[in-house]
Amino acid sequence: MLSKEKIARINELASRAKTTGLTNKEAEEQKQLRAEYVKTFRASFKQQLHSVKIVDEKGQEVTPKKLKDSKKANKGIQH
């Protein structure tokens, strides 16, 4: 998870980009922060998906093979 300070900085830069514009240095910082945010979000979302188990109305597991394979490949890996 991204720190509150980094999220606040992302929001500050986004707001300033809409109003006064950003310097080249600030635009680069914004790009890096957004990339870090997206990377963290994707890792978190993938972790959530790996905790999903799909069960039909008969109580039988019907989790897609692709998800099962992904779970096995990432078993024990910390994000």
C-alpha positions as CSV (number, residue, x, y, z in Angstrom):
1,M,0.0,0.0,0.0
2,L,1.2,3.5,-0.8
3,S,1.8,5.9,2.1
4,K,-0.7,8.6,2.8
5,E,2.0,11.2,2.0
6,K,2.5,9.7,-1.5
7,I,-1.2,9.6,-2.2
8,A,-1.5,13.2,-1.0
9,R,1.3,14.2,-3.3
10,I,-0.3,12.4,-6.3
11,N,-3.5,14.4,-5.6
12,E,-1.6,17.6,-5.1
13,L,0.2,17.2,-8.5
14,A,-3.0,16.2,-10.3
15,S,-4.8,19.3,-8.9
16,R,-2.0,21.6,-9.8
17,A,-1.7,20.1,-13.3
18,K,-5.4,21.1,-13.9
19,T,-4.9,24.6,-12.6
20,T,-1.4,26.1,-13.0
21,G,0.4,23.3,-14.8
22,L,3.5,21.4,-13.8
23,T,7.1,21.9,-14.3
24,N,9.1,19.2,-16.1
25,K,10.4,17.9,-12.8
26,E,7.0,17.8,-11.3
27,A,5.6,16.0,-14.4
28,E,8.3,13.4,-14.1
29,E,7.6,13.0,-10.3
30,Q,3.9,12.6,-11.1
31,K,4.6,10.0,-13.7
32,Q,6.8,8.0,-11.3
33,L,4.2,8.2,-8.4
34,R,1.4,7.1,-10.7
35,A,3.5,4.1,-11.9
36,E,4.2,3.1,-8.3
37,Y,0.5,3.5,-7.5
38,V,-0.6,1.3,-10.4
39,K,2.0,-1.3,-9.6
40,T,0.9,-1.5,-6.0
41,F,-2.8,-1.6,-7.0
42,R,-2.2,-4.4,-9.5
43,A,-0.3,-6.5,-6.9
44,S,-3.1,-6.0,-4.3
45,F,-5.8,-6.9,-6.9
46,K,-3.9,-10.0,-7.9
47,Q,-3.7,-11.0,-4.3
48,Q,-7.4,-10.6,-3.9
49,L,-8.1,-12.7,-7.0
50,H,-5.9,-15.5,-5.6
51,S,-8.2,-15.6,-2.6
52,V,-11.3,-16.2,-4.7
53,K,-12.9,-19.6,-5.0
54,I,-15.9,-19.9,-7.3
55,V,-18.6,-22.4,-6.3
56,D,-21.8,-23.2,-8.3
57,E,-25.3,-23.5,-6.9
58,K,-24.7,-27.3,-6.2
59,G,-21.7,-26.5,-4.0
60,Q,-19.1,-27.7,-6.5
61,E,-16.0,-25.7,-7.1
62,V,-15.9,-24.2,-10.6
63,T,-12.9,-21.9,-10.3
64,P,-11.5,-21.3,-13.8
65,K,-8.3,-23.3,-14.7
66,K,-6.4,-20.1,-15.5
67,L,-7.0,-18.8,-12.0
68,K,-6.1,-22.1,-10.3
69,D,-2.9,-22.2,-12.4
70,S,-2.0,-18.6,-11.4
71,K,-2.6,-19.5,-7.7
72,K,-0.3,-22.5,-8.0
73,A,2.4,-20.4,-9.8
74,N,2.4,-17.7,-7.2
75,K,2.0,-19.8,-4.1
76,G,4.2,-18.6,-1.3
77,I,5.3,-15.4,-3.2
78,Q,4.9,-12.3,-1.1
79,H,3.8,-9.1,-3.0
